[in-house]
């Protein structure tokens, strides 16, 4: 299977392995909107939460929303316990539980939010290292957080990074890895086609096939 073609794997978290119930997203954006004086529609909330339509800051700018004010309000309103309890694991993500390879997590999800999710879903032991991006580590597509994860893993050989956004594939390529884009929403809803060495709708495609890319 294709999953065995690599010596190690790096994975994104939100939208790739896990997601949250829509009710959590809509309630969060209602509260964020109250803070910044903006009435988010459910379509807008979905777009920002899932990164549909491109990079989130660009989307905010198109709606004339101050990015610094938005993110300050967003992080102030996120509750780690509520988010963890609303988070579910994508069925195909369970394939990584038994993958006999070093696996690292490289996520934009902040540590205070990521750790409760990993504990709530009981998936912390899937990963040999967890890197939560910060201003100090850099943000994908910057390769720096990927390189930090690779240093923690101490790996050599061929590797791959899988995620649901263009920043994930960009970080993979910038770090010299192959990139997998897993499309959870469809290209039409995303509003773009994300390139990748592999483009799949489910990780099952990489575990059940022998070779090839789209």
ABEGO torsion letter per residue (X at the ends): XAAAABABBBBBABGAABBBBAAAAAAAAAAAAAAAGBBBBAAAAAAAAAGBGEBAAAAAAAAGBBAAAAAAAAAAABBAAAAAAABBBBAAAAAAAABBBBBBBBBABBAAAAAAAAAAAGAAAABABBBBBBAAAEBOABAAAAAAAAAAAGBBEBBBBBBABAAAAAAAAAAGBBBBBBBAAEAAAAGBBBBBABBBABAAAAAABABEBX
